[in-house]
Amino acid sequence: MPEFITINKEKVGLGERRVIDLNIARLPTYTTIDLPVLVYRAQEDGPVLLLTGGLHGDEINGIEIVRRMIERDIVMPERGTVIAIPIVNIYGFIQNARGLPDGKDINRSFPGAKGGSLAKLLAHTLMNEIIPEVDYGIDFHTGGSTRANFPQIRCTFKSERGLELGKAFGAPVLMHSGLIARSFRSAAHKKGKEILVYETGESLRYDELGIEEGINGTQRLMKHLGMIKEAPQANDTRIFNSSTWIRTKNAGLFITRAELGESFNKRQVLGSIKDPYGELNSRVHAPHNGMVIGLNNCPVVNKGDALIHYAYNK
C-alpha cells in the first residue's frame, strides 16, 4: 500500500490513528448523519484489513466485537493498517431496525449509486471511499429476529485465498457460501478484495461466546497476515460445503430438541410441531447428518417457516 491512505480526501500516514467522518445525508429533522471511520496505522506498512459491523442496524454482536477490540487496544496492528467501521448502518442502529428508513437492505444494494436510494448512497460511499484502500475484510453479522446463529465464518470455497483466510480465522464452523448478487461481499470480490462474513447470535441480543470468538478469530487472521505476532489459540474448525434450512410442514408450536452447535444423524428427531389443543404431534427429522448452525427461537410457526439451519457435506 502507498505511504498514505486517503479517505474523504484526508490522508492518514504511517503510525497515525485517525477518526474520519463520512457525511452520508440528513434526517428529515435536518440533523446531519455522519459515518465514523476509524483508521489505525502501524509504523511499518503492510496489509490493510477492514472491520465492519452493523451493516444491518439491529445486528449488535458485530458492533460489540469491533468496540471491544478498540476498548482493549488490540485493534492497532504492529504492521499494516486496520480500518474499523463499528456501525455501518447508523440509521438502522438508531431505530433498532435491520434496514434503512426507505425499507431497503444495504446488503442487497451494492455497488450502489450516488444518486440512488439511501441504501445505494451508503453502498456507493463504502465502495468508493473505503474498498479502494483495503486488501481484506471481515463483515460481522448476526442472525435475524428470533433466529440465532452459531459462531461461523462464511466464504466461497471457489476462492483459494478466501478459503485460506477463512481457515486462518479459526471459527468453530467454516462454511461455503456462494457470492450473493448485490451484496457487500460480492461487490468487494469483483474489485479483488476478499471479505469474510462472520455470523453469530441473534439480533438485538448479545452473544458472549460469539463475540469473544469473533475477537479471537480477528486476531488470528491478523497474525496470519503478518499484522501482529501473537494471537489466541485456534479452534478445531469444522468445515462444511453445504447448508440449508429445515422447514415445517405444519403450522403450530415448535418444540425444539436441537441446540446450536449440536451434531446430529440422519433421521434423528430434532423437534416437533404441536397444536395448541393437544392433538397434533408432528416430529421434525434430520434429512442428513449435519450440525445445527442456526435456530428459530420463536415457538409459533406457520407452514413453510424455517426451523433449523444446518450445515453438512455433500
N, C-alpha and C positions, 0 to 999 in steps of 0.2 A: 504493500500500500504506500501511497505518497506520504511525504512528511506531514502534511496537513489533511485532516478530514474536514470537509466543508458541508455544513447543514444549514439551510436557511441563510446562506451567504456568510455564515460565521465560521471562521477557521479555528480548529482545535489542534494544537501541536502536541508533540510527544511529551509525556509527563503531566499533562493537564487533566483536570476534572472540570466539566462544564455542564450547566443546565441550559438547554436551548429550547425556547418556547416557539412552537409552530402554531401560528394563528390559523384556525380552521374556518370558523364562521361565528355568527352571533346567535344568541337565543332570541325568541320573539320579544323579550324584555329589553333587547339590545345589549345584553351582557355578553362580553367577549368570552369565547371559549378557546383556550389555548391548549395545545398538546405538549406537555413537558417531555423532552428527550434528554436523558442523562448520558453523558459521554465520559468514559473512563479510559485514559490512555497511559500505558506504561512508558517508561523512558526508552525501552527498546521496542522497535517496530515489530509487527507480527500479524497474525490473523485478526480479523475483525468479526466478533461474534455479536449477533443481535438477540436480545431477550425481550419478548413481547408478552404482555399479559392483558387480560380484559378486552380482547378483540370482541367478545360478547360481554356486555356490561354487567351481567349477573354472574359471571364465572370468576369468583373471587379467589380461588386457590392459586391461580397463576399470578394474580396481583400480589398475593401474600408471599409467594416464592421469591419474586423479584424484590419485594420490600424487605424481607428478612435478609437477603443477600446484601442489600445496601446497608441495612442496620448493623449487620455483623461485620461489615467492611471486608467482605470476601468477594465482592464484585470487581474490585480493582485487580487487573491482571499483572503478572510480573513481566509479561511480554505480550505485545499486541494491544488490542482495544476491545472493550465491551461497550456496546450501545444498548441502553436499557430504557424500555418504554413500559412502565408498570401498568398503565391504563391506556389502552389504545382508544376504546370507545368511551370517551368521557361522558357523552350524552346518556348512553345506556346505564353507565355506572351510577349517575345521579338519580336515575329513575328506577334502579333495581331491575332493569329490563335487558333482555338479550340484544335487541336491535336498536335502531335509531328512531327518532320521532316520526320519520316518514314510513316506518314499518319495514324498512329494508334491512337485510343482513349484510354487514360489511364483508363477511367471508364468502359471499356469492356476488361480490361487486367489483372484483379486481379484473383488469388493471386500473379500473376507474376512469373518470373523466373530469377535467377541470370544470366543465360547465354542466355536469350531471347532477344527480341527486346528492343529498348529504353523504350517503354511504359511498357513492362513487367519488365524491370530492375527497373524502378521507382516504380511500384506497389510492387515489391518484397521488395524494401527498406522500403516502408511505412509499409508493413505487418510484417517485421522482426525487424525494429528498433523502430517503433512508437506504433503500435497497442498493443504489449505485455505490454506496460506501462500505457495504458489508460483504463478507465471504460466506458466512454460515449463520444459521439462526435456530432458535428454539421458540416455538409459539406455544405458550402454555394455555391449555383449555380445561374445561370442567364439564361433567355431564349436565343434562338439562334438568328442568324442574321435575323432581321426584325420581330422576334417573341418575344413579351413581355409577361411576367408573372405577375399576381397579387401576392402580398406577401402571401406565403403559406408554410406550413410545410407538408412534405410527410413522412409517416412512414407506416409500416404494422400493421393493426389493429389486426392481428393474434398474435402479441406480446403485452401482457398486459403492460409490462414495457415500451415498445416503445410508446404505446398509452398514457400512463401516462405522459411520458416525453414530448410528442407532445402537450398535453393539457397544461402542465406547461409552455411551451414556449409562448403560448398565441398569436399566429399569427392570422391575420384576417380569414384565412382559414386553416383548418386541414383536410388533405385528405389521404385516404387509398391508398397506393401504394405498390404493391407486390414487393418482392425482385427480382431484375433483375440479371440473371446469369452473373458472372464475373465482377460485379460492386463492387465498394469500400464498399458500404453499405452491400451487400450480403456477401462479404468475411469477413468483420468485424463481422457480425452477426454469422457466423459459428464459430468464435472464442469467442462467448459470449459477444461481445461488441455492445451496441446499438448506432447506428449512425442515427441521424435525418438529412433529407435533407431539406434545406431551399431554396426556389426559389423566385426570384424577378427580374423584369425588363427585359431588352434586352441587348444582348451582345454589348460591346464597348460603352455603354451609362450608365451614372449614373442615378439611380432611387432613388431620395431622400427619398420618402415615404418608399420604401422597405429597404433602408439602415438603416434608423432610426428604423424601425420595427425590423430589424434583430438585431440591437444593444440592443434594449429594451427586445426582446424575449430572447436573450442570458443571459441577467442579470436576467430575471425571472426564467430561468432554473437553473442558478447558485444559486439563492435563494432557489428554490425548493430542490436542492441537498445539501443545508446547507453550501454552499461555501461563501455566502455573506448574510448580514442581511436585506438589503433594495434593492428594485427593482421597476421599473416603474409599474404603474397600468396595469393590463391585459386588452386585448381587449375582446369584445364579439365575441368569435370564432365560426365560422360556420363550422360544421363537415359534411363531405361527404364521402360516402363509394364507390363511383364510379366516373369515369371521362372518357371522350372521346372527339375526335375532330369532328367537323362538316366539311365535305369535299365538295368541289364544284363539281357539275356535269357538269359544263361548263367552258371552258376557256374564259378569258376576263379580265375585270377590276372589282375588288372587291370594292364596296362601302359599308362601314360598318355603321350600326346604333348602334352597340353594343359598350360598354365601359368596360374596366377592372373593375371587382368588381360588375358589374351590375347583378341583379337578373332578371329573365325572366320567362314567362309562356310558356307552350307547344303551338306550332303553332304560337308564336309571330314572327313577321318579324325582323330578326337581321341584314339584309343587302340585297344586291342584286349584281348580276353579270351582267355587261353590256358589249356590244362590242364597239369597237372604232368608229363604223359607225352609232350608234343610233338606231339599230334595235332590239338587244337582251335586254330583261329586265327580268332576272330570279331571283325571290325572294328566299332568304335564310331563311327558317323557323326553329324554335327551335323544336327538336324532343321530348324534355321532359321539365318539369320545372327544372330550374337549375340556375347556376351562372357562369359568364364569368371569367375564371381564366387564360386564355391565348388568345392572339390575334395576328393574322398575320397582320402586318402593311404594307406589300407590296401590292400595288393595282393590279399589274399584276400577274395573276394566270393562271395555266394550269389545265385541268381536273384532279380531284383527289387531288389537293393541299389542305392542311389543312388550314382552315379559322379561326375557333373559337374553343378554348379548353374550355370545360365547365364541371363543377362538378355537380353531382346530387346524390340522394339517391334512390336506387332500392327499 
